[in-house]
Amino acid sequence: MDYAKYHYEELLKLLIIISSQPKTQLEAHGIGNAEEEMAIDLEFHFTDHKGSLLDSGFITIEEAEAIAKIDAFFEERSNDEHELFWCELETHPDWVTLRTMAHDTLQLMHKDNFTIRVNTKNETSWFSQNITSQQITIDLVQK
């Protein structure tokens, strides 16, 4: 498996999710805290693999700098002073800024012609009919 390609594709999906409206962001992350998941996923797919993404030519230095600014934006809010940011995805003004940053980065990467399709499969318990697990897959699709 080409791990750099995998992380690049996941990074593109994530940038699209970050640039999307709250409904899509919540749908893409399902049960859990979408705000934190986006930050964690960015750290994993970009920060942890930045070198291989650059070395393989999947991203340029300019694109890496733009993505790093998004990562820094998340990082700057990782303190008690910005607690509301992490639980107000739909209303906090910093999320509007993040969506714009991600959209601009996708334009810089010439990838703003892509979107995502979110597929959700819920499994219910046979004895209680409550959701017991959720599997979400996200496909990258050209507009």
C-alpha positions in Angstrom: 0.0 0.0 0.0 1.2 3.5 -0.8 0.9 5.2 2.6 1.7 8.6 1.3 -1.2 8.4 -1.2 -3.5 7.1 1.5 -2.7 10.0 3.8 -3.0 12.5 1.0 -6.5 11.2 0.0 -7.6 11.3 3.7 -6.1 14.8 4.0 -8.2 15.9 1.0 -11.3 14.4 2.4 -10.6 16.1 5.7 -10.0 19.5 4.1 -13.3 19.2 2.4 -15.0 18.2 5.7 -13.4 21.2 7.4 -14.6 23.5 4.6 -18.1 22.1 4.8 -21.2 23.3 6.6 -21.7 22.0 10.2 -24.4 19.5 9.1 -21.8 17.7 6.8 -19.1 18.0 9.4 -21.3 16.3 12.0 -22.5 13.7 9.5 -18.9 12.8 8.6 -18.0 12.2 12.2 -21.1 10.6 13.5 -21.4 9.8 17.1 -18.7 11.7 19.0 -17.1 15.1 19.0 -16.6 16.3 15.4 -14.6 19.3 16.5 -11.9 17.3 18.2 -12.0 14.5 15.6 -11.1 17.0 12.8 -8.2 18.4 14.8 -6.9 14.8 15.6 -7.3 13.7 12.0 -5.4 16.7 10.7 -2.6 16.0 13.1 -2.5 12.4 12.0 -2.9 12.7 8.2 -0.9 15.9 7.8 1.4 16.7 10.7 2.6 13.1 11.3 3.1 12.5 7.6 4.1 15.9 6.2 7.6 14.8 5.2 6.4 11.8 3.1 3.6 13.9 1.6 6.2 16.5 0.5 8.8 13.9 -0.6 6.3 12.1 -2.7 5.2 15.3 -4.4 1.6 15.0 -3.2 1.8 18.5 -1.7 4.0 21.5 -2.3 5.7 23.6 0.3 3.2 26.4 -0.2 0.3 23.9 0.2 2.0 22.5 3.3 2.3 26.0 4.8 -1.4 26.6 4.2 -2.4 23.3 5.8 0.0 24.0 8.7 -1.9 27.3 9.4 -5.1 25.3 9.8 -3.3 23.0 12.2 -1.9 25.9 14.1 -5.4 27.5 14.3 -6.6 24.3 16.0 -3.6 24.2 18.2 -4.0 27.8 19.4 -7.5 26.9 20.6 -6.3 24.0 22.7 -6.6 25.7 26.0 -9.3 26.6 28.6 -9.7 30.1 27.1 -11.2 28.6 23.9 -13.3 25.9 25.5 -16.5 27.0 23.6 -14.7 26.5 20.2 -14.6 22.7 20.9 -18.3 22.3 21.5 -20.0 25.0 19.3 -19.3 23.8 15.8 -22.5 25.2 14.5 -22.3 28.7 16.1 -18.7 29.6 17.0 -17.3 32.3 14.7 -13.9 30.6 14.6 -15.5 27.7 12.7 -16.4 30.2 9.9 -12.8 31.2 9.7 -11.6 27.6 9.6 -14.1 26.7 6.9 -12.7 29.6 4.8 -9.1 28.6 5.4 -9.8 25.0 4.3 -11.7 26.2 1.2 -8.8 28.5 0.3 -6.3 25.7 0.8 -8.3 23.4 -1.5 -8.3 26.2 -4.1 -4.6 26.5 -3.7 -4.2 22.8 -4.2 -6.5 22.9 -7.3 -8.8 20.4 -5.5 -11.9 22.6 -5.0 -13.6 20.6 -7.8 -13.9 17.7 -5.3 -16.5 16.9 -2.7 -17.3 14.0 -0.4 -20.0 11.4 -0.1 -20.7 10.2 3.4 -22.0 6.7 3.8 -23.3 5.7 7.3 -24.2 2.2 8.4 -25.8 1.9 11.8 -26.1 -1.5 13.5 -28.8 -2.0 16.0 -28.9 -4.3 18.9 -31.4 -7.2 18.3 -32.7 -7.0 21.8 -33.0 -3.3 22.4 -33.2 -1.7 19.0 -30.7 1.0 20.0 -27.7 1.8 17.8 -24.8 -0.2 19.1 -22.3 0.7 16.4 -21.8 3.1 13.5 -19.6 2.6 10.5 -18.9 5.7 8.4 -17.0 5.7 5.1 -16.2 8.8 3.1 -15.7 8.8 -0.6 -13.9 11.5 -2.5 -16.0 12.5 -5.5 -15.4 14.9 -8.3 -18.0 17.7 -8.6 
